[in-house]
């Protein structure tokens, strides 16, 4: 093999970097979770642990699902420019083959949730073993532990299969160069898109929206989808920036690819996210139905009002102005900085979805939302406002494990699909 060929081969492999990255990430992940368990056991309580853990889980899950979406979309439109980016998406999505392990604490927490004889809620979901009837008949079967757990298993199984299918065919093509792998992926991508849309939608309803069992929104699942796109496209830019800083894919991924990756972050993570968020808020505000407006009222109480404003300006207004032009998208450090900012705001967004809650006993004794608002101003923790160390340790733990799983799998394959029939098109890609 010539020196030039050896350089290209090493440029497209993690090589000895893979075990080091895996070891560091795995250690961080395990230590983060151990510290979280210790904090919960020594005083914070398991209810607070479960809420922090669910937030971190929905955050890392959104990144994996976003990678799966990008992979499916790539094949649906038969894209050529994004071939060099596809292996990153496939590898991050491949974590869906084992991420069900991280769901086990949430399943256990579900069974230990409910409302006690005093009307006080504990755990994640108030519809488990309620001591008073508060659900309409149409929810009595859907929101029960057995069907809920069966649906969760189905979601996880579908995601694991989809991620395995695309990853296995893509990496098999690296070895044999058979174009039939591409044809199979392009044929299956359409039913895969339907399966993906259904399972992600119902998972968002079951795991997050049902935390407020009397609240519902038909747009919530689309909101979480938009958030997933934001999370993944931010991670995609950060990953390619990191790899190039380590001397990988230096010639395969160019400013042209950065520009289009920035377009995806701008389109899905900023504009589409804001459109769905505004549409949901506007429709609920206009209808003025108490069962619906309560969810937003909670997020306008105490410190949550400022978090809502931070999302409005930090997740939409500022980055919209910042990267709307093509020029920042073609500056690696600027677009990487923007991606890091969007990833941070994405976590705050997920935190904003999961954490706020007015206690049931407070609702039962209050005469108006104005009274609850006054009480929340005096005691912000009443509505779940206030950061806790568990929020950080759970996040560090699950992100560490996600990174470990990604680097372990990425270290065993080429960083780009080397035998893809459209690779030459991607390598020569230029924006018009």
Order of alpha helices (4+ residues) and beta strands (2+ residues): alpha-alpha-alpha-alpha-alpha-beta-beta-alpha-alpha-alpha-alpha-alpha-alpha-alpha-alpha-alpha-alpha-alpha-alpha-alpha-alpha-alpha
